[in-house]
Amino acid sequence: MYNLHYYPGNASFAPHAIIREVGAEVELTLVDRPNNGHKSPAYLKLNPAGRIPTFVDGDLVLFEAAAICLHLCDKHPDVRLVPAVGTDARAHFYKWLMYLTNSIQPDVLIYHYTGRYTTDEAGIGGMKAGAEARINAWFDIVESHMGPGPYLLGETYSAIDIYLTMLCRWGRTLGKKPATRTKIGALTERVLARPAIRKTIEIEGIEGPFLG
Ligand SMILES: N[C@@H](CCC(=O)N[C@@H](CS)C(=O)NCC(=O)O)C(=O)O
């Protein structure tokens, strides 16, 4: 049985949702984030970065949400949450996943944890504003380059739609909520209507509008 160390709505959300999509058995371990449980010696043994999530399957211990998502997609190929290897669709899947994790996600983290990225307290406000502008531009690129949809890969739902929806939640306090863009909004609406996603939200106890 899989074990996922999670905290509601955190980067654990995408792997958790994929586990629900594939119908695998999972034991969830709620990280005591308010008391820095993710910095405890026991947790750091599993995840030296002290971040959430961590995935355990027997001897396999994995950190990094996107890596966990890819591994789960590989383990459950029948559910087809990732296109076949070597196809153009797979290449676009890689492109969008890397874009989400390498371009959008870091700037969202700078926006939320600005103080960690500078020693100049007076500059925090400006840095946060800069991060917000960059995040808006990144989401604009998704909106203008994702094709007719309804999903990032067109007609085919995949793991990256879940990942994008998670990042839209993380951006819900921005002046311009990511999912207010037309295509992204339609995509997230479909994702959030899926029983597996609704179940993930319910189990994590996430209340209120998911996208703000
Ligand atoms: N690149 C990591 C980022 C994970 C991450 O930033 N997790 C956040 C929660 S969403 C976290 O653990 N924050 C606590 C901290 O950094 O101290 C991943 O995708 O797994």
Ligand as a Chemical Component Dictionary entry (heavy atoms), coordinates in Angstrom:
data_LIG
# 
_chem_comp.id                   LIG 
_chem_comp.type                 NON-POLYMER 
_chem_comp.pdbx_formal_charge   0 
_chem_comp.three_letter_code    LIG 
# 
loop_
_chem_comp_atom.comp_id 
_chem_comp_atom.atom_id 
_chem_comp_atom.alt_atom_id 
_chem_comp_atom.type_symbol 
_chem_comp_atom.charge 
_chem_comp_atom.model_Cartn_x 
_chem_comp_atom.model_Cartn_y 
_chem_comp_atom.model_Cartn_z 
_chem_comp_atom.pdbx_ordinal 
LIG N1  N1  N 0 9.570 21.193 -5.292 1  
LIG C1  C1  C 0 8.837 20.661 -4.178 2  
LIG C2  C2  C 0 8.154 21.807 -3.483 3  
LIG C3  C3  C 0 7.288 21.323 -2.358 4  
LIG C4  C4  C 0 6.840 22.476 -1.491 5  
LIG O1  O1  O 0 7.177 23.641 -1.697 6  
LIG N2  N2  N 0 6.072 22.110 -0.492 7  
LIG C5  C5  C 0 5.620 23.109 0.433  8  
LIG C6  C6  C 0 4.147 22.941 0.716  9  
LIG S1  S1  S 0 3.208 23.288 -0.712 10 
LIG C7  C7  C 0 6.365 22.949 1.728  11 
LIG O2  O2  O 0 6.706 21.864 2.116  12 
LIG N3  N3  N 0 6.604 24.065 2.383  13 
LIG C8  C8  C 0 7.170 24.064 3.676  14 
LIG C9  C9  C 0 8.562 24.556 3.662  15 
LIG O3  O3  O 0 9.123 24.812 2.576  16 
LIG O4  O4  O 0 9.089 24.716 4.758  17 
LIG C10 C10 C 0 7.794 19.650 -4.656 18 
LIG O5  O5  O 0 7.198 19.905 -5.701 19 
LIG O6  O6  O 0 7.594 18.625 -3.985 20 
# 
loop_
_chem_comp_bond.comp_id 
_chem_comp_bond.atom_id_1 
_chem_comp_bond.atom_id_2 
_chem_comp_bond.value_order 
_chem_comp_bond.pdbx_ordinal 
LIG N1  C1  SING 1  
LIG C1  C2  SING 2  
LIG C1  C10 SING 3  
LIG C2  C3  SING 4  
LIG C3  C4  SING 5  
LIG C4  O1  DOUB 6  
LIG C4  N2  SING 7  
LIG N2  C5  SING 8  
LIG C5  C6  SING 9  
LIG C5  C7  SING 10 
LIG C6  S1  SING 11 
LIG C7  O2  DOUB 12 
LIG C7  N3  SING 13 
LIG N3  C8  SING 14 
LIG C8  C9  SING 15 
LIG C9  O3  DOUB 16 
LIG C9  O4  SING 17 
LIG C10 O5  DOUB 18 
LIG C10 O6  SING 19 
# 
